[in-house]
Amino acid sequence: MSSQYSSPAFRSFIKTEGFIMKTFVPVEKPGPIFKWIFKSTILFFKLGLGGLMKDYFLLITTTGRKTGKVRQTPLEHRYDEANDRYLILSGWAGKTDWYRNVKANPDIHVQVGNRKFACRAEAASEADVVKVLEATARISPDMLKVWSRWAGEELDGSPESLQRAAKYCPSFWLKPQGA
């Protein structure tokens, strides 16, 4: 998928994330504490420091499906260099506000580091999601425990179990318009 996976810093980030998600994050939905911690990274983007996190996070700006208000959400991403596009993955079987907002209105704005662009989010295939899950599980086996909680079954990392897990991780591709 990307040279992202070969970066030692990225690999450490994924391992740390796996431990935190497995240990502290609720099963049903992100929960207020995790949501607040994750949203706090918006400050980096507002201060012009988004470039420090471009290999890990991007910032999406969506329209609230119920309120119509502008919403900003930092998300972990995987970059597909060959096609100049970003994959964002929703946990909790898509029971996140940002996922529901993008699904309702896929025309969004994205910031990755200092790069900003408009795009139309397109649903990623389960096969694409499985590739990301496989690569992530190789780096951090703890993520199998997280996905097992969401899937309601023990996942062993086999292609078949990751295929089942992919159903609980609906995802979108974000490609800059005109790219």
Sequence and secondary structure as in RCSB ss.txt:
>XXXX:A:sequence
MSSQYSSPAFRSFIKTEGFIMKTFVPVEKPGPIFKWIFKSTILFFKLGLGGLMKDYFLLITTTGRKTGKVRQTPL
EHRYDEANDRYLILSGWAGKTDWYRNVKANPDIHVQVGNRKFACRAEAASEADVVKVLEATARISPDMLKVWSRW
AGEELDGSPESLQRAAKYCPSFWLKPQGA
>XXXX:A:secstr
  GGGG HHHHHHHHHHHHHHHHHS SSS  HHHHHHHHTTHHHHHTT GGGGTTTEEEEEEE TTT  EEEEEE
E EEEGGGTEEEEE  GGG SHHHHHHHH  EEEEEETTEEEEEE EE  HHHHHHHHHHHHHH THHHHHHHHH
HTS   S HHHHHHHHTTS EEEE  TT 
